Amino acid sequence: MIIKKFTAKTETEALALAKKELGDGVVTMSTKKVKQKGFFSFFKGKLVEVTVALEDDKEQPIDKAKQEIRDAASIIEAANRVVAEKKAKKEMADSISTPAAGGAAEVKLDNTESIEKKLDNLQSLLESQFAREKKVLAASGGSEGENDKTANDTSVANEDKSATTQESSEREKFFELLKETMEENEVDKQIISQIMDDVLGSTKENTPFDYILAGIYQKLILKFGTSDGITPAEKGPKTVFFVGPTGVGKTTTIAKIASNYSIDKKKKVALLTTDTYRIAASEQLHTYANILEVSFRVVYTEEEFEKALDDFKLYDYIFVDTAGHSHTNEEQMKKMASFVETAKKNVEYQVFLVLSTTTKYKDLKAIAASYKKYTEYQLIFTKLDETDSYGNLLNVRLNIDTPIAYVTYGQNVPDDIESFNAQKTVKHILGGK
């Protein structure tokens, strides 16, 4: 097995370079954008790096091939981490002081240490924005002489009334900022209203804002709930189906999970595909199977599928890639369901619906509802690296009442996948990075 990377301005050009060097038999394993190198790279656009594989009589050892993929991913991850840390430090420095309106004096932010502890070290944009607005408002409230004169001329009753009014105004601004932050993360407006009504109804007027924020944080985590992910069968192999629309990354997701179970967990794994519509999809999965040294088979009918289940009855896991198609295509939906029914009669099974985080919420709802008609499932969200808005994860989770098991954030195999982390996702939705 030959595995090489080719870089060009576009994916098409990179693939052309691969075919020119290795021939037309290459199979694309992953595609990603990379920064150009050199002193003037800042001013240049990104390039596209394509990783391809080719069957060869003189195969590389599997460990070496996988290590090359891991090494490349590690280098990129390290570079991204350095950039992210520098950006975070700059943002933190910028937020510590900001000039008051009409003057050069610095305005210090409130200490957010207690909030960070309550929210598991959440560096929340929401908190810093609100603290900044509060301090700027206080700093621009007028001169000392005017303030002293106002204080001397105002009765205690009016002071109390003014303080109450100010607290009420700050409370309104706090909740408005919360609402705007969730809207920016594309949380559905109806869900936001429910959350805000719940919080307003369960907190007193003088409740500190950090306690309110901590309460919302906990409520959202509870709404996400937990998922067991893929679980072992009590007897025989566990058959796991991956279903969903075209282009969401099912095949790559299967390869990542299969790698984890076959290499890290030392389980006996077989890969099946029922996707007989796209030859490239079955070839790609076959390539992954060769790299991982696991069994692979293409099945066309329910009878062939049943035979495969029997042939692999001594295995631990059978991962099944299904054809991607429109959720409105009843014929293909029924075909998918027929394979699930065949498994139901013979083995223990699970179904995972793979969805892209970048898909519009309206479409996600329709897709999720369509699959619910045919089978129960857990969710896998892909392409978290292609969006800054995580609201759709909460939207779909609450809309269909189905747990999220895994998320993916890149095309690197076997990496760029993890079990769903509700805390991390809620921090992002509330403005923390």
N, C-alpha and C positions, 0 to 999 in steps of 0.2 A: 504494500500500500504506500503510495507516494502522496504526501500532503505538503502543499506549498501555498504561499501567500503572494498575491499580485496586487499592485497598487496603481491606480490611474485616476483621472479626473471623474470618470463615471463608472458605474458597475459594468456597463456594456464593454467599455474599453479594457477594463481589468480582466473580464472574462475572455475577451479576444486575445489578450496577451497569454493567458493560461492555455487556451486551446492551441495557440501558435507554438508554444513550447512543449506541451504535454499531449496534444491531440484532442480530438472531439469527444473522447470518452470521459472527460473530467466531470466530476459531480460537485456542485457548489455546496459547501458545508456551512459557511457563514459569510455575512456581508456587513460591514460597518464603516462609518466615517472616521478618518484619522487626520490629525493635524500634520501639516507639512513641517519639515525640519529646517533648521537654519536660522540665522540672525533675523531675517526679514519674514519669518513664518507668520508673525502676528498679522501682517498685512495681506497674507495669502489665504485663499479659501481652503476648505478641507478637501481631502482626497478620499476615495473609496477603496477600501482594502477587502479583497475577496479571497477567502480561504477555500481551496479546491482539493479534491482527493481523486486519485486514479489508481485502479487496480494494477498491480505489477507483479511479475513473477518473483522479483527480489523484494519481498515485503520487508518494510521496516518493522522492528519489534513493536508490539502494541504500546508498551510502556513509553518508549521513546516518542512515538507519534502523539500520544496523549500529553506527554510532558511538554512537547513543543507548543501545543495549544494552551496548556496551563501557563507556560512561561510568558507567552505573548499576552495573555489575559492579565497576568500579574504585573507586567510592565505598564500596561495601559491603566490598570487599577491604581497603581502607585502614583502615576503621573496625575490622574484625575484627583486623587486624594490630596496631593500637594497643592493643586490649583484650588480645590475646594477649601482647604485650610487657610490659604492666603486670602481668599475671598471672604471667608467667615471672620478673620481677624480684622480686615478692613471695615466690614460692615459693623462689627462690634465697636471699633474705634470711632466710626462716624456717629454711632448712636449714643456714645457716652456724652458728647457735648454738641450743642447746636446753637447758633447765634439767636438771641432774642430779637423780636421784631423791632427794627429801627435802631439797634445797638450792637456793640461788638462783644458784650459780656457773654460768657459761656453759661449754659443752663445745664446743670447736672441732673442725670436721671435718678429715679428712686432705686434703691437697692432691691434687686429682684431675686435675691438669694433664697428667700423663703418660698417664693413661687416656684423657682427652679427645683427645689427639693420636693415640693408637693407634686410637681409634674414630671418627676424623674429626669431632672436636668433639662427640661424643655427650654430651648432658646427661642422664645416665641416672638415673632414679629408683631403679633397682636399686642403683647405686653409693652414692648419698646415703643410702638407707635402711640399707644394710649398714654404712657408715662410722659413721652415727649410733648404731646398735645397739652397735657395737664400742666407741665412745668412752663411751657411757652405761654400759656394762658395766664398763669400766675405772674410771670415776669413782666408781662405787658399790661398789667392791670392799672398802671398809673404811678405817679411819683409818691414818695414817702409823705410829703407834706399834705397832699390831697387825701391820701389814705388816712393820715392821722386826723385831719379835719373831719372826714366822713365818719370816722369811728367815734369822735367826740360828740358829734351832732346826732348820732343815731342811738335810739333807745335799745335796751337789752332785748326787748320783744322783737324789734325790727332786725337786730343782729341774728337772733335765732331763726327768724323767718328767712333772712337772706342766706344763712348757712344751709337751711333745709332746701331752699330753692337751688343753691349751687350743687348740693349733693345729688338732688334729683336730676339736674342737668348733666352732671358727670355720669350718673348711672345710665341715663338715656344714651349718652355718647358712647359709653362702654358697650352697651348692647348693640348699638348701631354698628360699631366697629367689628364686633363679633359676627354680626350678620353679613357685613360686607366681605369679611375674610372668608367665610364659608361660601358665599356666592362666587368669589374669585376662584375658589377651588371647585366650582361647578356642582356644589351640593344642590339638590333639587329644592326649589323654593318652598314647596309644601312641607318637606322634611325639616327645613330650617324653621318654619313657623311652628311646627310641632315641638321642636327642641326648645325654642325660645319661650313658648307658652308654658312648657313644662318647668323651665328654670324660673321664670317669673312667678309662677304659682307656688313654687317651693322655697323661695328665698325672701327674707325680710328686706325692708328698705335700706337698713344700715349694714347689711351683710358685706364684708370686705370683698373687693373685686377678685383677689387671688383665690378666695374660697369658692366664689362663683365659677371662676375659670376651671379650678380643680374639679368642681362638681360636674361641669359639662364634659370635661376630659374623661372622667370615670363613666358617665352615662353613655358616651359614644363608644367607649371600649366594650361596655356591656351589650350595646346594640349589635356590635359586630359579632360577639360571641366567639366560640372556638370551633376548631375542626380537627378531627383525628387524622385527616389526610388518608393516605393509602395504608390499609391495615392488613395484616397477614390472614390467610384463610385458616379456619380451624382444622380443615382437612383438605389435602390436595392443593392445587395451585390457586392463587387469587388472580382472576382475569380482570384487567383494568382497561376500560374503554376511554378513549379521548375523542370527544365529539366537538363540533363547532363549525363556524363559517370558514370559507376559504381565506387564507392569508393571515390568520391570527397567530400562527406559529405552533400548530399542533405537533408536527413532525420533530421540530427542534426541541420542543418541550419533552416529548417522549424520550429523545436521545439523552437529555440531561437527567431525567429520572431513572432511565435504564442504567446509565453510567453509575449513578449513586448506589443502586441496588446490586448491580453485578460486581463492581470494583470495590466500593467502600464497605458495603454490607455483606459481600461474598455470597450473594444469593444466585440461584440458578434461574436465568431469565430467558424468555423467548419473545421475539418481536414479530407481530403479525400485522399485515395491512389489508384492509378491505377497499382501499382506494385504488380501484382499477381504472379510474378516469384520467389520472395524471401519472404518466410514466415516470416523470422526474421525481415525483414524491416517493414512489416505491424504491427508485434507485438511490435516493438520498438516505432513506431508512436502511436500505441494504448496506450502504457504505458504513453507516454508523454501527450496524450489527457486526460487520467484519472487523472494525476497529476494536469493538468491545469483546469480540470473539463469543457472540451469543447466537442462538439459532434464529433464523429468519424464514418467513414464508408469506407468500401472497395467496389470499383466499378469495375466490370469486362467488361462491354460493354458500348457503347455510350448511349444506352437506359437507363441503370442504372444511368449513369452519369447525363443525362438530368433530370431524376426523382429526383436525389439528389439536383440538382440545384434548382428545384422547391420546394422541401421540406425545403431547407434552404434559401428561398427567403427573409425572414425577418431578416437574419443575416447581419452583416457588412462586414465580410470577409470570403472567402472560400479558404483555402490554399490546393493546390493539389500536392501531392508527386507522381512523375512518375517513371517508371522503368528505372534503369540505364542500359545502353547497349552501345555497340560499335557504333560509328557514321557511320560505314560502313554497319550496319545492316539495309537495306532499309525497311524490313517488320516492325521492331519495330519503326523505325523513322516515318513511315506512321501511325502506331497505335497511337503514341504520337500526331501527327498532327491531327488525327481524333477527339481526345478529345478537342483539342484547337478549332477546327472548330465547335464542338457542343457548346462550351461556347460562341463562337462568335455569334451564332444565338440567344442566350438566355440572356446573361448577359455582363456586362463590364468586361474586363479581362486584365491581364498583364502576360508576360512570362519572367522568369529570367533563364538564362543559368548559371549553377554553374560549375566553373572550379577550378582545383587545381593549385596553384602557382608553385608547384614542377614539373608539367608536362613540357616536352620539348616544346619549342616554335614551332617547326615544327608540333608537334601533336596538339598543341593548335590551330594553324591556320587551320588545317584540320577539327578539331571538330567544331570550330566556323563557318567555311564555310558551313559545312554539315547542321547545324541547321538553317542557314540563308535561305536555300532552302525551308524550311517549315514554318518558322514563324519569325517575328521580336521579339527582346528580348533585355533586359538589362543584364549586367554581375554581377555575384557575384564571387569573388575570395576567396578561402578557403586556410587554412594551411599556412598562413603567418608566423606562429611560427616555421615552419619546414624548412625555407630557409632564407638566408641572402641576396639573390638577388631578387630585386623587378622589374628588367627590363622587365619581361614578362607582367606585368600590362600595361606598356607603349607600348610594342610591339603589343599586341592584341588590345588595344584601338585604335591605329592608323591603324592597318591592316584592321579591320572590321568596323571602324567608329561607334562604339557602346559604350555608356556610361557605366561606372562601378558604380553600385549602393551601394554595400555593400562589406565588407571584413570580414573574420573570422580568428581568430588567436589562436584557441584551441577548445577543445571538451566540455568545461564546459557549461552546460545549466542552466540558461538562458543567461549567460554572453558570453564573448569572441566573440562578434560581434559588428560592428559599421558601420555607413555610411561611404562611401569612402571619404578619406581626401586627396585631391591632393597635398596640401602643404607638409604634412608629408611624402608622397610617394616620391615626388621630392627631398626632403632633403636627404632621404635615397639613392636615385639613384646617387646624387651628392657627396655622401660620408659622409653626416651627419648622426648621429645616434640618 
